Amino acid sequence: MKTVDAMRMMIALGLLIVSVAAVGQQTPAPPQSQSILIEGATAHLGTGDVIESCAIGLKDGRIDYVGRSFQVNKDEYDVVIDGRGQHVYPGFIVLNTTLG
């Protein structure tokens, strides 16, 4: 009888752990409603290149532009963010990193 009770307890505990993990998932972000331009930041690209005074444009949830700030048309973007003094890594999605 004790073995059956222990087995039931283990199954109940396992179901509890699985249900908590399922409920704890992150909710996806809503779709991007405004286009965003980050300008003046230092961009570190995946090729190893570094662009000082860079502009990074975001439209429809995607990176639209990466280049020099003076070459982009700011009127194409709804929100302009001053990124001076900041470092940006466009396109990098590394969860466990020490890049910054």
Buried (B, 14 or more C-beta within 10 A) or exposed (E): EEEEEEEEEEEEEEEEEEEEEEEEEEEEEEEEEEBBBBBBBBBBBEEEEEBEBBBBBBBEEEEBBBEEBEEBEEEEBEEBBEBEEEEBBBEEEEEEEEEE
